[in-house]
C-alpha cells in the first residue's frame, strides 16, 4: 500500500511538471506565432525555425521528466541512419497514448519535430489551433463523396489546397506522423475487425496515401516504427507513475522512391481501384512483418 502511495505521488508530481512545462513553452510559441503573420517569407521561415526550437526544447524537458520520475528503459534499434536534416514520413502501430511520448522521446533531435496532418476545423481550437498553425502542422480539408456529387467543380480542390499548404516544406525538413491503424489497439476492436494480424489492427491506407499524394515529391524516407510493451499495454497514468519498466522500439527506414511507382505516388490513388489495391497490399505486407516481429519477441520472452 505504501508503494502504491509513492507511485501515485510520483505520478502526480510528474503530471504537474508536464503541465508547467507545456504552459512555459506554449507562451513563446503563441507570442512568436503573432510575428509569423507578417507576410514576408524569409521572416516567416526564420520564425518557423525558432518555433520548432521551442517545441524541441519542450520535448527535451519532458524527456528529463521521464528519466527522473518514470525511469522507463526504452530499447531502440534502427536510429543510426536518421538525421534532423532530412524529410520523413513516420508510421507506427498504436496501442496507448504513451506511444506519442515514446515517439517524441526517441526522435527528439534525431529527426525534425514530429507533425501530424490535422483537419481544417481544428485550426479554430482556442490556443492550440494557433500553436499548431505556428508550428506548421499541415491542415487538410477533405470533401465527402456526397458533397462532391453536388459540387463536382470542387473535385481535387482538397488535395490542391493541402499541397499548397505543404509547399513550405520544400525548403524546411519535416517529419509527418501517421498512426496507420487509425485508433488504439484493444482486444475488443481487434475482435470486431476480425484482424488477420494477431498483435495489430488492420492498417488503413487512406491516411498514408493522402500524405504521399500531397507531399510525395518532398518526402525522402519512410520510417516504420514498431512499438512493443513487453508487459501489458500501459495507460498514461501507469507510465507517469513509473510502472512501465521497459519498452522496445524497432525502426525500419525505407526510401520513399522504393515504395511508389516510377519514383512518385500515383495522383489517381483515390479514383483508381487497382492503384488502391496495390498500395493496400504493400501496406498489409509491412504490417505482416511488424506482426511477425512482435510475435517473435513474445516467443523469445516466454522462453527466457
C-alpha positions as CSV (number, residue, x, y, z in Angstrom):
1,X,0.0,0.0,0.0
2,X,2.9,2.4,0.8
3,X,4.5,1.5,-2.5
4,X,1.2,2.3,-4.3
5,X,1.0,5.7,-2.5
6,X,4.5,6.6,-3.6
7,X,3.9,5.7,-7.2
8,X,0.8,7.8,-7.3
9,X,2.6,10.7,-5.6
10,X,5.4,10.4,-8.2
11,X,2.8,10.3,-11.0
12,X,1.1,13.5,-9.6
13,X,4.3,15.4,-9.5
14,X,5.3,14.3,-13.0
15,X,1.9,15.3,-14.4
16,X,2.2,18.7,-12.7
17,X,5.6,19.2,-14.3
18,X,4.3,18.2,-17.7
19,X,1.6,20.8,-17.4
20,X,4.0,23.6,-16.2
21,X,6.5,22.7,-18.9
22,X,3.7,22.9,-21.6
23,X,2.5,26.3,-20.4
24,X,6.1,27.6,-20.2
25,X,6.9,26.7,-23.8
26,X,3.4,27.4,-25.2
27,X,3.9,31.1,-24.2
28,X,6.8,31.9,-26.6
29,X,5.2,29.8,-29.3
30,X,2.0,31.8,-29.1
31,X,3.9,35.1,-28.9
32,X,6.1,34.2,-32.0
33,X,3.0,33.0,-33.9
34,X,1.8,36.6,-34.0
35,X,5.1,37.7,-35.7
36,X,4.6,34.9,-38.2
37,X,1.5,36.7,-39.5
38,X,3.9,39.2,-41.2
39,X,3.6,38.3,-44.9
40,X,7.4,38.2,-45.7
41,X,8.6,34.7,-46.5
42,X,12.2,34.9,-45.3
43,X,10.9,36.3,-42.0
44,X,8.3,33.5,-41.7
45,X,10.9,30.9,-42.3
46,X,13.1,32.3,-39.6
47,X,10.2,32.4,-37.1
48,X,9.3,28.8,-38.0
49,X,12.8,27.6,-37.1
50,X,12.6,29.5,-33.8
51,X,9.2,27.9,-33.1
52,X,10.5,24.4,-33.8
53,X,13.4,25.1,-31.5
54,X,10.8,25.9,-28.7
55,X,8.9,22.7,-29.4
56,X,12.1,20.7,-29.3
57,X,13.1,22.2,-26.0
58,X,9.6,21.4,-24.7
59,X,10.1,17.7,-25.6
60,X,13.6,17.7,-24.1
61,X,12.3,18.9,-20.7
62,X,9.5,16.3,-20.9
63,X,12.2,13.6,-21.6
64,X,14.1,14.8,-18.5
65,X,10.8,14.5,-16.5
66,X,10.5,10.9,-17.7
67,X,14.1,10.0,-16.8
68,X,13.7,11.4,-13.3
69,X,10.2,10.1,-12.5
70,X,9.1,7.3,-14.9
71,X,12.6,5.8,-15.3
72,X,11.4,3.7,-18.2
73,X,14.1,2.0,-20.2
74,X,13.4,2.3,-24.0
75,X,15.5,-0.2,-26.1
76,X,15.7,1.2,-29.6
77,X,17.1,-0.4,-32.8
78,X,17.5,1.4,-36.1
79,X,18.1,5.0,-35.0
80,X,21.6,5.2,-36.6
81,X,20.6,6.2,-40.1
82,X,18.5,9.2,-39.1
83,X,19.2,12.9,-39.3
84,X,17.3,16.1,-38.5
85,X,18.2,17.4,-42.0
86,X,16.0,15.0,-43.9
87,X,12.3,14.7,-44.8
88,X,10.4,11.8,-43.3
89,X,7.0,10.1,-43.3
90,X,6.7,8.2,-39.9
91,X,4.2,5.4,-39.4
92,X,3.7,3.3,-36.3
93,X,1.4,0.8,-34.6
94,X,-0.8,2.4,-31.9
95,X,-1.7,0.9,-28.5
96,X,-1.7,3.7,-26.0
97,X,-1.4,7.5,-25.5
98,X,2.1,6.5,-24.2
99,X,3.1,5.9,-27.9
100,X,3.2,9.6,-28.5
101,X,5.6,10.2,-25.6
102,X,7.7,7.3,-26.8
103,X,7.9,8.6,-30.3
104,X,8.7,12.2,-29.1
105,X,11.4,10.9,-26.8
106,X,13.3,8.6,-29.2
107,X,13.1,11.0,-32.2
108,X,13.8,14.3,-30.4
109,X,16.8,16.0,-32.1
110,X,17.2,12.9,-34.3
111,X,14.7,13.9,-36.9
112,X,12.7,17.1,-37.5
113,X,10.0,17.8,-34.9
114,X,7.1,15.4,-35.4
115,X,4.0,16.9,-37.0
116,X,0.5,15.5,-37.7
117,X,-1.9,16.2,-40.5
118,X,-4.9,17.9,-38.9
119,X,-8.5,18.5,-40.0
120,X,-9.0,22.1,-41.2
121,X,-11.6,22.7,-38.5
122,X,-9.0,22.2,-35.7
123,X,-7.3,25.5,-36.5
124,X,-10.2,27.2,-34.6
125,X,-9.4,25.3,-31.3
126,X,-8.6,28.0,-28.8
127,X,-4.9,28.5,-28.2
128,X,-3.9,25.0,-29.6
129,X,-5.2,25.8,-33.1
130,X,-2.9,28.8,-33.3
131,X,0.0,26.9,-31.8
132,X,-0.4,24.1,-34.4
133,X,-0.5,26.6,-37.2
134,X,2.6,28.4,-35.8
135,X,4.4,25.0,-35.7
136,X,3.5,24.3,-39.4
137,X,1.2,21.4,-38.7
138,X,-0.4,20.7,-42.1
139,X,-4.2,21.4,-42.1
140,X,-6.2,19.3,-44.6
141,X,-9.7,19.7,-46.0
142,X,-11.4,16.6,-47.2
143,X,-14.7,16.8,-49.0
144,X,-17.3,14.0,-48.7
145,X,-18.5,12.0,-51.7
146,X,-22.0,13.4,-51.2
147,X,-20.6,17.0,-51.2
148,X,-18.6,16.3,-54.4
149,X,-21.6,14.8,-56.1
150,X,-23.5,18.1,-55.5
151,X,-20.4,20.2,-56.3
152,X,-18.4,18.4,-58.9
153,X,-16.3,21.5,-59.6
154,X,-14.7,21.1,-56.2
155,X,-13.2,17.7,-57.1
156,X,-9.5,17.7,-56.4
157,X,-9.6,21.1,-54.6
158,X,-8.9,19.5,-51.2
159,X,-5.7,17.9,-52.4
160,X,-4.7,21.1,-54.2
161,X,-5.2,23.2,-51.1
162,X,-3.2,20.7,-48.9
163,X,-0.3,20.6,-51.4
164,X,-0.2,24.4,-51.4
165,X,-0.1,24.4,-47.6
166,X,2.8,21.9,-47.7
167,X,5.0,23.9,-50.1
168,X,6.9,25.4,-47.2
169,X,8.4,22.0,-46.5
170,X,10.3,22.1,-49.8
171,X,13.0,24.2,-48.1
172,X,12.5,23.1,-44.5
173,X,13.0,19.4,-43.3
174,X,9.9,17.9,-41.8
175,X,8.6,14.6,-40.2
176,X,5.0,13.8,-40.8
177,X,3.5,11.3,-38.3
178,X,0.6,8.9,-39.1
179,X,-0.9,6.2,-36.9
180,X,-1.9,3.9,-39.7
181,X,-4.4,1.8,-37.8
182,X,-6.4,5.0,-37.1
183,X,-7.2,4.1,-33.5
184,X,-5.6,2.5,-30.4
185,X,-5.4,-1.3,-30.2
186,X,-7.8,-3.1,-27.9
187,X,-8.9,-6.8,-27.9
188,X,-12.5,-5.6,-28.5
189,X,-11.5,-3.6,-31.6
190,X,-9.3,-6.5,-32.8
191,X,-12.1,-9.0,-32.5
192,X,-14.7,-6.6,-34.1
193,X,-12.4,-6.0,-37.1
194,X,-11.5,-9.7,-37.5
195,X,-8.0,-8.5,-38.0
196,X,-5.7,-11.1,-39.7
197,X,-2.8,-9.8,-37.5
198,X,-2.6,-11.4,-34.0
199,X,-1.0,-8.3,-32.4
200,X,-2.2,-5.5,-34.6
201,X,-5.3,-3.9,-36.0
202,X,-5.8,-3.6,-39.8
203,X,-3.8,-0.8,-41.4
204,X,-5.7,1.9,-43.2
205,X,-4.0,3.0,-46.4
206,X,-6.1,6.2,-46.9
207,X,-4.2,8.4,-44.5
208,X,-0.8,7.4,-45.7
209,X,-2.0,7.8,-49.3
210,X,-3.2,11.3,-48.6
211,X,0.2,12.4,-47.2
212,X,2.1,10.8,-50.1
213,X,-0.3,12.4,-52.6
214,X,0.1,15.8,-51.0
215,X,3.9,15.6,-50.2
216,X,5.3,12.6,-52.1
217,X,7.8,14.6,-54.0
218,X,9.0,16.3,-50.8
219,X,9.4,13.3,-48.5
220,X,12.6,11.3,-48.9
221,X,12.2,8.4,-46.5
222,X,9.6,6.3,-44.7
223,X,10.3,5.4,-41.0
224,X,8.2,2.4,-40.0
225,X,8.1,2.2,-36.1
226,X,7.1,-0.9,-34.2
227,X,6.4,-0.2,-30.5
228,X,6.2,-3.1,-28.1
229,X,5.3,-3.2,-24.4
230,X,6.8,-6.4,-23.1
231,X,4.2,-6.4,-20.2
232,X,0.6,-5.3,-20.7
233,X,-0.3,-2.2,-22.7
234,X,0.1,0.7,-20.2
235,X,-2.1,3.8,-19.6
236,X,-0.7,7.3,-19.4
237,X,-1.1,7.1,-15.7
238,X,0.8,3.9,-15.5
239,X,3.7,5.5,-17.4
240,X,4.0,8.7,-15.3
241,X,3.8,6.6,-12.1
242,X,6.9,4.7,-13.1
243,X,5.1,1.3,-13.6
244,X,6.3,0.8,-17.2
245,X,9.8,-0.6,-16.7
246,X,10.8,-1.4,-20.3
247,X,9.6,-0.6,-23.9
248,X,11.1,-2.0,-27.1
249,X,11.1,0.0,-30.3
250,X,12.2,-1.2,-33.7
251,X,12.8,1.2,-36.6
252,X,13.0,0.4,-40.3
253,X,13.9,3.1,-42.8
254,X,12.9,2.8,-46.5
255,X,13.5,5.4,-49.3
256,X,10.1,6.7,-50.4
257,X,11.1,6.1,-54.1
258,X,11.2,2.3,-53.3
259,X,7.5,2.2,-52.3
260,X,5.9,4.3,-55.0
261,X,5.7,3.6,-58.7
262,X,8.0,5.4,-61.2
263,X,9.5,7.5,-58.3
264,X,6.3,9.3,-57.4
265,X,3.0,8.5,-55.8
266,X,0.1,8.0,-58.2
267,X,-2.2,11.0,-58.4
268,X,-5.2,8.9,-59.1
269,X,-5.0,6.7,-56.0
270,X,-8.4,7.8,-54.7
271,X,-10.0,7.2,-58.1
272,X,-8.3,4.0,-59.4
273,X,-9.2,0.8,-57.6
274,X,-6.1,-1.1,-59.0
275,X,-3.8,1.5,-57.6
276,X,-5.5,1.4,-54.2
277,X,-5.3,-2.4,-54.1
278,X,-1.6,-2.5,-54.9
279,X,-0.8,0.1,-52.2
280,X,-3.0,-1.6,-49.6
281,X,-1.2,-4.9,-50.4
282,X,2.1,-3.3,-49.8
283,X,0.9,-1.8,-46.5
284,X,-0.5,-5.2,-45.4
285,X,2.9,-6.8,-46.1
286,X,4.5,-4.1,-43.9
287,X,2.0,-4.9,-41.2
288,X,2.6,-8.6,-41.5
289,X,6.4,-8.1,-41.0
290,X,5.6,-5.9,-38.0
291,X,3.3,-8.6,-36.5
292,X,5.9,-11.3,-37.1
293,X,8.5,-9.2,-35.2
294,X,6.1,-8.8,-32.2
295,X,5.3,-12.5,-32.2
296,X,9.0,-13.4,-32.3
297,X,9.8,-11.1,-29.4
298,X,6.9,-12.5,-27.4
299,X,8.1,-16.1,-28.1
300,X,11.6,-15.2,-27.1
301,X,10.4,-13.5,-23.9
302,X,8.4,-16.6,-22.9
303,X,11.5,-18.8,-23.4
304,X,13.6,-16.8,-21.0
